[in-house]
Amino acid sequence: MSNAISNVSEKDFASFTAQGNVIIDFWASWCGPCRMQGQILEQAEADFAAKSIKVGKVNVDEEGELARKFGVSSIPTLVLFKDGKAIKTLVGMQQADALIRLFD
């Protein structure tokens, strides 16, 4: 995982998503599409940073309660936040440019 993408746990979730534009990637290490989604996010980290979008990853195996709180039943699931409020949930792999456009 890159330095610009943070592992997020239930303990620091609220503070991580509290301000600005944030993408949370709910994933698991055994999930092939999740690993591909992770690569897409890592390759676009400079693009996200240029648009002031933070990216965090939540491992559903380690943070099951957090995944349930957001209704994650399939992975990868991306939840987009603006100033602490979930504004969109996307299930399945997403391209970085499409994610950025959702914040425009």
Steps between C-alpha positions, in 0.01 A plus 500: 500500500623847420574770753209714378242226561423434866377193681194613694352327804182563694709690755615767252222482242304806618807724511626374161170574324405817695628762258530534126453242227579142597478162328481195725578168331344203683709198398652166604840350422347182351284696252650521149285793383589681824870467423440636149298791644786569739743522207270745322487719810876486552576586136274806524618625840661812346174580320305460824748717689477771233123512560540484882339157522622273782488123454462249781466124505291296743573127519157339545652193668654717770228767523179302454290731717602800293415315179157409640441861602530602134306203365797343324391158375717477186856611450660708376264771622601863489325758717553865415486759778480877496569671832413191703181410314473195275384632163526193275560126520643311203521121482753335271815630337507868409738700285685789663386767255135410562556528876659842463210624286254404774659766723486774235 
